[in-house]
Amino acid sequence: MLDRQDGQPVGQVTLTALLPAHAVDAAYLHMSGQPDTFLTSLGPEILTVLYRSLPVSQHAFGFAAVDPGRPASLIGFVSATTSVGTLFAEMGTRQIRAFLPPLLRRFVRQPTLLARAAQTSLYPFMHGTAGAGIPSPAELLSIMVDPAQRGRGIGSLLVAALQAECRRRAVDALDVTVDAANIGAQRFYVSHGFAFVRTFTLYGRKMCLFQSQLR
Ligand SMILES: CC(C)(COP(=O)(O)OP(=O)(O)OC[C@H]1O[C@@H](n2cnc3c(N)ncnc32)[C@H](O)[C@@H]1OP(=O)(O)O)[C@@H](O)C(=O)NCCC(=O)NCCS
């Protein structure tokens, strides 16, 4: 059982590594936490493939918050990559066989998603905090807590675990992209040591890039 640093108990919650077995729950938490986003518009099948792929990638990792009595069922999770460009390249090559069939089914049903998918493939080049000679930061890809369990410190535990793991991996900085309209999440990140870097546009929406310095 874990406690908040301010001493308020979060109750029966255990943190474990994010596993492929959590993928279905992670997909549903993602859809409820980010209702109007491109990834959610791809649907549960593709998100499940994504969350099955992330934990087995050498370039990604994450933590799951679970009830110790039901370890396969997710209360919340966080996922990250040590290199967003390498992760995207891996998904477009080594893992393409898992993604292609559900993606094709989705694009046949909703061809307009193709343009947004193309834009997503450019994402690693869009916010670019990495420059020549500067090591590329890790990136927090997603953090979601079950709506019924929010405000209990679970998100804080997940971010703290992620920052500690990044330090263990000698990562200098952790980026996160937040929709400019998601003021609650921005407040959450700032209270965990992230600072605003810049805005950029993705899918016609204003996004904010935040960065946490880890050294
Ligand atoms: C962001 C999120 C993971 C935080 O998880 P959590 O377990 O509620 O986090 P904690 O209990 O540790 O901390 C709560 C803090 O989050 C902030 N917060 C985050 N999102 C919020 C929202 N939509 N409304 C109000 N407050 C929010 C509050 O400022 C609160 O701070 P406080 O304790 O000082 O009041 C959770 O709100 C969530 O799943 N949101 C939907 C998905 C999302 O937006 N993810 C970020 C995408 S970039």
The ligand as an SDF file (V2000), in Angstrom:
LIG
                    3D

 48 50  0  0  0  0  0  0  0  0999 V2000
   -4.6800   14.1050  -14.5700 C   0  0  0  0  0  0  0  0  0  0  0  0
   -5.0920   12.8870  -13.7290 C   0  0  0  0  0  0  0  0  0  0  0  0
   -4.2740   11.6840  -14.1890 C   0  0  0  0  0  0  0  0  0  0  0  0
   -4.7590   13.1530  -12.2560 C   0  0  0  0  0  0  0  0  0  0  0  0
   -5.0300   11.9620  -11.5190 O   0  0  0  0  0  0  0  0  0  0  0  0
   -5.5300   12.0390   -9.9970 P   0  0  0  0  0  0  0  0  0  0  0  0
   -5.4180   10.6810   -9.4200 O   0  0  0  0  0  0  0  0  0  0  0  0
   -6.8300   12.7190   -9.9110 O   0  0  0  0  0  0  0  0  0  0  0  0
   -4.3810   12.9760   -9.4100 O   0  0  0  0  0  0  0  0  0  0  0  0
   -4.1010   13.3540   -7.8800 P   0  0  0  0  0  0  0  0  0  0  0  0
   -5.2400   12.9410   -7.0120 O   0  0  0  0  0  0  0  0  0  0  0  0
   -2.7440   12.8640   -7.5520 O   0  0  0  0  0  0  0  0  0  0  0  0
   -4.0040   14.9260   -7.9740 O   0  0  0  0  0  0  0  0  0  0  0  0
   -5.1870   15.6520   -8.2560 C   0  0  0  0  0  0  0  0  0  0  0  0
   -4.7830   16.9640   -8.8400 C   0  0  0  0  0  0  0  0  0  0  0  0
   -4.9830   16.8810  -10.2430 O   0  0  0  0  0  0  0  0  0  0  0  0
   -5.4590   18.1380  -10.7340 C   0  0  0  0  0  0  0  0  0  0  0  0
   -6.4070   17.8490  -11.8160 N   0  0  0  0  0  0  0  0  0  0  0  0
   -6.0640   17.1350  -12.9040 C   0  0  0  0  0  0  0  0  0  0  0  0
   -7.0940   17.0820  -13.7760 N   0  0  0  0  0  0  0  0  0  0  0  0
   -8.1010   17.7570  -13.2270 C   0  0  0  0  0  0  0  0  0  0  0  0
   -9.4100   18.0430  -13.6680 C   0  0  0  0  0  0  0  0  0  0  0  0
   -9.8990   17.6130  -14.8340 N   0  0  0  0  0  0  0  0  0  0  0  0
  -10.2020   18.7760  -12.8720 N   0  0  0  0  0  0  0  0  0  0  0  0
   -9.7180   19.2200  -11.6870 C   0  0  0  0  0  0  0  0  0  0  0  0
   -8.4930   18.9770  -11.2380 N   0  0  0  0  0  0  0  0  0  0  0  0
   -7.6650   18.2500  -12.0010 C   0  0  0  0  0  0  0  0  0  0  0  0
   -6.0050   18.8860   -9.5590 C   0  0  0  0  0  0  0  0  0  0  0  0
   -5.2870   20.1120   -9.6050 O   0  0  0  0  0  0  0  0  0  0  0  0
   -5.6260   18.0970   -8.3190 C   0  0  0  0  0  0  0  0  0  0  0  0
   -4.8120   18.9180   -7.5540 O   0  0  0  0  0  0  0  0  0  0  0  0
   -5.1500   19.1410   -5.9750 P   0  0  0  0  0  0  0  0  0  0  0  0
   -4.9070   17.8040   -5.3110 O   0  0  0  0  0  0  0  0  0  0  0  0
   -4.1920   20.2000   -5.5990 O   0  0  0  0  0  0  0  0  0  0  0  0
   -6.5960   19.5550   -5.9550 O   0  0  0  0  0  0  0  0  0  0  0  0
   -6.6200   12.5920  -13.8220 C   0  0  0  0  0  0  0  0  0  0  0  0
   -7.3150   13.7860  -13.5340 O   0  0  0  0  0  0  0  0  0  0  0  0
   -7.0720   12.0780  -15.1640 C   0  0  0  0  0  0  0  0  0  0  0  0
   -7.0630   10.8680  -15.4270 O   0  0  0  0  0  0  0  0  0  0  0  0
   -7.5290   13.0030  -16.0530 N   0  0  0  0  0  0  0  0  0  0  0  0
   -8.0390   12.6260  -17.3610 C   0  0  0  0  0  0  0  0  0  0  0  0
   -6.9390   12.2430  -18.3050 C   0  0  0  0  0  0  0  0  0  0  0  0
   -5.9840   13.3900  -18.5660 C   0  0  0  0  0  0  0  0  0  0  0  0
   -6.3900   14.5230  -18.7830 O   0  0  0  0  0  0  0  0  0  0  0  0
   -4.6700   13.0530  -18.5660 N   0  0  0  0  0  0  0  0  0  0  0  0
   -3.6450   13.9930  -18.8890 C   0  0  0  0  0  0  0  0  0  0  0  0
   -3.4850   14.0120  -20.3510 C   0  0  0  0  0  0  0  0  0  0  0  0
   -2.0980   14.9190  -20.8650 S   0  0  0  0  0  0  0  0  0  0  0  0
  1  2  1  0
  2  3  1  0
  2  4  1  0
  2 36  1  0
  4  5  1  0
  5  6  1  0
  6  7  2  0
  6  8  1  0
  6  9  1  0
  9 10  1  0
 10 11  2  0
 10 12  1  0
 10 13  1  0
 13 14  1  0
 14 15  1  0
 15 16  1  0
 15 30  1  0
 16 17  1  0
 17 18  1  0
 17 28  1  0
 18 19  1  0
 18 27  1  0
 19 20  2  0
 20 21  1  0
 21 22  1  0
 21 27  2  0
 22 23  1  0
 22 24  2  0
 24 25  1  0
 25 26  2  0
 26 27  1  0
 28 29  1  0
 28 30  1  0
 30 31  1  0
 31 32  1  0
 32 33  2  0
 32 34  1  0
 32 35  1  0
 36 37  1  0
 36 38  1  0
 38 39  2  0
 38 40  1  0
 40 41  1  0
 41 42  1  0
 42 43  1  0
 43 44  2  0
 43 45  1  0
 45 46  1  0
 46 47  1  0
 47 48  1  0
M  END
$$$$
